[in-house]
């Protein structure tokens, strides 16, 4: 069997609205300010056999305001189908 590869990518732009710094569910909870951000992701999947596949993703998020989080993350895994 040949190994089958698939690639994927995505880009998200998120804009937050509102000045409310709490959410109310039975009581008030403070919210962390996320601000607006731009996010991109690239990934690959490989079907090694009819039962086994591998996948991996690299993600980067860039804050567009003073508040928020910038950083990268990586995810990988193996899938066995039975």
Beta strands, then each sheet from edge to edge (+ up, - down):
strand 1: 4-14
strand 2: 22-24
strand 3: 28-30
strand 4: 37-47
strand 5: 52-63
strand 6: 71-80
sheet 1: 1+ 4- 5+ 6-
sheet 2: 2+ 3-
end
